[in-house]
Amino acid sequence: MVFSSKPCRKPRIMKGVSHASVRMKTHILNADRGDLHTPCPPSQPPRGPCPSPHITLQRQASALHLDTTHASPPTLTQPPERTAVAMSSVSPIQIPSPLPLLLTHEGVLLPGSTIRTSVDSARNLQLVRSRLLKGTSLQSTILGVIPNTPDPASDTQDLPPLHRIGTAALAIQVVGSNWPKPHYTLLITGLCRFQIVQVLKEKPYPIAEVEQLDRLEEFPSTYKAREELGELSEQFYKYAVQLVEMLDMSVPAVAKLRRLLDSLPREALPDILTSIIRTSNKEKLQILDAVSLEERFKMTIPLLVRQIEGLKLLQKTRKPKQDDDKRVVAIRPIRRITHIPGTLEDEDEDEDNDDIVMLEKKIRTSSMPEQAHKVCVKEIKRLKKMPQSMPEYALTRNYLELMVELPWNKSTTDRLDIRAARILLDNDHYAMEKLKKRVLEYLAVRQLKNNLKGPILCFVGPPGVGKTSVGRSVAKTLGREFHRIALGGVCDQSDIRGHRRTYVGSMPGRIINGLKTVGVNNPVFLLDEVDKLGKSLQGDPAAALLEVLDPEQNHNFTDHYLNVAFDLSQVLFIATANTTATIPPALLDRMEIIQVPGYTQEEKIEIAHRHLIPKQLAQHGLTPQQVQIPQATTLDIITRYTREAGVRSLDRKFGAICRAVAVKVAEGQHKEAKLERPDGTGGEGCREHVLEDAEPESVSDAAELALPPEMPILIDFHALKDILGPPMYEMEVSERLSQPGVAIGLAWTPLGGEIMFVEASRMDGEGQLTLTGQLGDVMKESAHLAISWLRSNAKKYHLTNASGSFDLLDNTDIHLHFPAGAVTKDGPSAGVTIVTCLASLFSGRLVRSDVAMTGEITLRGLVLPFPPAQRVSGWQAVGCLALCETECNSFKHWPENA
């Protein structure tokens, strides 16, 4: 919201002020947002708004890179050519006394300069509301600006000490806002200096009696000033002209500033140039306090000399520009005289001027497609026409830099030696034959066909089986770059396709950003946790992946940020997932699914001794000569302390063992150092010395007397109990199978295979079947199917109820329970286990404790096949020696020890 202070139609004319002055000030007050227009002279016909010196001087200072944030020339109401005439023809302004005071600490307002200041304190807000917004006369727009004096936040606080000298200012514009808190922004122009005589009132805003020290319009003529000041004025004028002439006079702003030096009175130049050149607030405050004109000249001359010397040094270090470069190079202002040009910062800023030329050269020499090249050429032409201050300049430049850095045709050469690849895969990973076979097949086909598209693989398996590390090994085998993209929790399609460049902070998607990172167009991309993608109002990232993972479409992948096609057909995409249930069917159809089952006990033992134990020893600073972990101990850790499909928990257990051994080794080294004397003698003398200093009742000191442990430290079952605690899982299978009606089944979970006990009991009743254990509909149907098959084959297998009848449900109720009732259970592979459990119940015979079973049955008694590899880890976890074998199951994919 903009509030403009406007006088009434018939303003009250102050004493000593002419009508011309009132008309001039009234026109200033009607200016909107600082876009000032000067009244045209009466002798000239009006031809639209007159030029705005305020805006003109801002453009001049922008071209010169001078500091005009808090300053502008004093003659804001006249063109530069008529400034001297206007000053001499207007009667002097007398500031009112008493005068309201505006306290500020942001900058220093000099006579003739213009600044914008923020008003947010209590007294200053009250001054603006009561004086400027409600005033109707010219006198109400004149304020006294006191620099270097902060206004207290609350009007209840005492007024701080005021600076002795201030500047009378004319309020030109008032802009108000309520966010983030109520405040105003004032545009004020300095008129003259004044001195505070006495503070008359402090609330609601300070008012003081002031004494006017100089009058802006009463300066003597240029000839008279030259006579009075003599050489000092001429010296100041010479330096001012030298400063302006060092700049490019072909720039209109510089030429107009040169004319200002000749038009303005010499007495006004110190305040003007101090406001324009780069000076600190402390220096401006010293100029303000200099009431004497001679003192003001003496203090301003060193500031001009400092600016001139800085410009000379910059001109020496600046590189020569090309002849065809017609752009105007702005000269940076010197912040301090101690700054030494030629440093790295100066070199970087000088090189920035040639960035567009270098970027254009990179575009010409790049091997991007024709369509992308046309887009880049079009954007570089737009970039040349943009000023660097535009926000779109940085966006366009970042876009072009990305286009140049993308690997459009840069690729690595694949290593196609199948024998070396097999050796490398075997060294990095144990087991995982399916994955290794698929990689070797790709290498073989790649040898026969050079332009083979990259396959889209998806490794599905429980956590901890090495899906991510296999992807890294595949890249190492092929000799390609590897990049991992974590998709877990991603719920914005812009993460895949990127943002459009119309948005603030737009950036390319993860695919394009990954290609920029690796620098080649045929890397191995690992899309980790693709089954954990989310969906939100920002789109579905799984749908965005359809184009990326489709071999028929990804050769023309279009990122929203690039807006040009990029070829992804040479990229080898490998996705990982724990389950396929949460992957959309359309996305699942585009990937080649490779199941990664959990490890068996034998595989875990080999992995532990080949990879896990050496890695943990290296991480803890131990050697095989200091600690030994036998395979029997590893088997105890696998069966009694872990129950998982992968090896992550097993790796953590080895880490705990290594930490405990490291403590023993460190304590042993400390004891050896204590048992040895400084002169090299040891033995009984040292031990007697330790016994003399030790306290018998101290347990810790008694432990100090123990000898260091013998190396290597052997980890056995007793050491496991001391380090890892009591076993977490016990072998309780035989105890739970001590009575009829209990059988062992194999279950599959996302974490690997597990065993599941099925218990059954019978009692007198009405022939009802009760099922408990949070069973799903499929398992409930399997239970009804099992009891129906048993009833139809009771005579064949001699199954009877308690009364000896072959009708198993005659006056008999059956309760079938699956323990761990808090866990929901469902699946099509529990039928054979339920049949065995009920057959044991009705026959009175025990089920073998070393037999586990899985598979669905039919009404004719056939056992349907199932994927056994996912359940083998659960079968071995409890030490089962055999599995229920049927003629319908195929065991050719089972491990050799199954």
Beta strands, then each sheet from edge to edge (+ up, - down):
strand 1: 2-3
strand 2: 99-103
strand 3: 114-119
strand 4: 142-146
strand 5: 165-177
strand 6: 183-201
strand 7: 207-212
strand 8: 456-460
strand 9: 482-486
strand 10: 524-528
strand 11: 557-558
strand 12: 565-566
strand 13: 572-577
strand 14: 592-595
strand 15: 627-628
strand 16: 713-714
strand 17: 742-749
strand 18: 752-764
strand 19: 769-772
strand 20: 812-817
strand 21: 851-852
strand 22: 882-883
sheet 1: 1+ 5- 4+ 2+ 7- 6+ 3-
sheet 2: 9+ 10+ 13+ 8+ 14+
sheet 3: 11+ 12-
sheet 4: 15+ 16+
sheet 5: 17+ 18- 20+ 19+
sheet 6: 21+ 22+
end
